[in-house]
């Protein structure tokens, strides 16, 4: 991870919900070329999206109800970010296609 990526992550963590004007103001305040910064954001998002076990998952085999249960569970238990919750759920479903059904049955 390079210094620009670290600064961008710090900005997003501090600011939370960011719009384009916020991001460009951050770049201007820090003497960063906004186009270079946006390129780094796209690289970071691509790396994030491509990380995880689910990359090898055949999405046609995913039970959408199971996936929805997974997103709901992960958002209640681990994160408020739907993208993170989706990635976690897909990783679990890669391991076991009925992961969340079994989890809910085990809680009963």
C-alpha positions in Angstrom: 0.0 0.0 0.0 1.5 3.4 -0.9 1.3 6.7 1.0 -1.5 8.1 -1.2 -3.6 5.0 -0.5 -3.0 5.3 3.2 -4.1 9.0 3.2 -7.2 8.1 1.2 -8.2 5.4 3.6 -7.6 7.8 6.6 -9.8 10.3 4.8 -12.7 7.8 4.2 -12.4 6.5 7.8 -12.6 10.0 9.2 -15.2 11.4 6.9 -17.5 8.4 6.5 -20.1 9.2 3.8 -18.1 11.0 1.1 -19.3 12.7 -2.1 -17.3 14.0 -5.0 -17.0 17.5 -3.7 -15.7 16.2 -0.4 -13.1 14.1 -2.1 -11.9 16.9 -4.4 -11.7 19.3 -1.4 -9.6 16.7 0.4 -7.3 16.4 -2.6 -7.0 20.2 -2.9 -6.2 20.7 0.8 -3.5 18.1 0.6 -1.9 19.0 -2.7 -3.0 15.8 -4.4 -4.0 15.5 -8.0 -7.6 14.4 -7.8 -7.4 12.3 -11.0 -4.4 10.4 -9.5 -6.3 10.0 -6.2 -9.4 8.7 -8.0 -7.2 6.2 -9.9 -5.9 4.9 -6.6 -9.4 4.6 -5.3 -10.4 2.5 -8.3 -7.4 0.3 -7.8 -8.2 -0.2 -4.1 -11.8 -1.0 -4.9 -10.8 -3.5 -7.5 -8.4 -5.2 -5.1 -11.1 -5.3 -2.4 -13.7 -6.7 -4.7 -11.4 -9.4 -6.0 -10.3 -10.5 -2.5 -11.9 -13.5 -0.9 -12.6 -17.1 -1.4 -15.8 -16.5 -3.3 -14.0 -15.6 -6.5 -14.2 -19.3 -7.5 -17.9 -19.5 -6.6 -20.4 -20.5 -9.3 -22.9 -17.7 -8.8 -25.6 -19.6 -10.6 -25.6 -22.1 -7.7 -26.2 -19.4 -5.0 -29.6 -19.6 -3.2 -30.6 -16.0 -3.1 -32.6 -16.5 0.1 -29.4 -18.0 1.7 -27.4 -15.0 0.4 -29.9 -12.5 1.8 -29.9 -14.3 5.2 -26.1 -14.1 5.1 -26.1 -10.3 4.4 -28.6 -9.7 7.2 -26.7 -11.8 9.7 -23.3 -10.3 8.8 -24.7 -6.7 9.1 -26.3 -7.5 12.5 -23.2 -9.2 13.8 -20.1 -7.8 12.2 -20.4 -4.7 10.0 -22.8 -1.9 8.9 -21.3 -2.0 5.4 -23.4 -4.0 2.9 -20.4 -4.6 0.6 -18.4 -6.1 3.5 -21.4 -8.1 4.6 -21.9 -9.4 1.1 -18.3 -10.5 0.7 -18.3 -12.3 4.1 -21.6 -14.0 3.2 -20.2 -15.2 -0.1 -17.1 -16.5 1.5 -19.2 -18.6 3.9 -21.5 -19.8 1.1 -18.4 -20.9 -0.8 -17.6 -23.1 2.2 -21.1 -24.4 2.7 -24.1 -23.5 0.5 -26.4 -23.8 3.5 -24.2 -22.0 6.0 -26.7 -19.5 7.2 -29.6 -22.0 7.4 -27.4 -24.3 9.5 -26.3 -21.3 11.7 -29.9 -20.3 12.4 -30.8 -23.9 13.2 -27.9 -24.2 15.6 -29.1 -21.0 17.4 -32.5 -22.5 18.0 
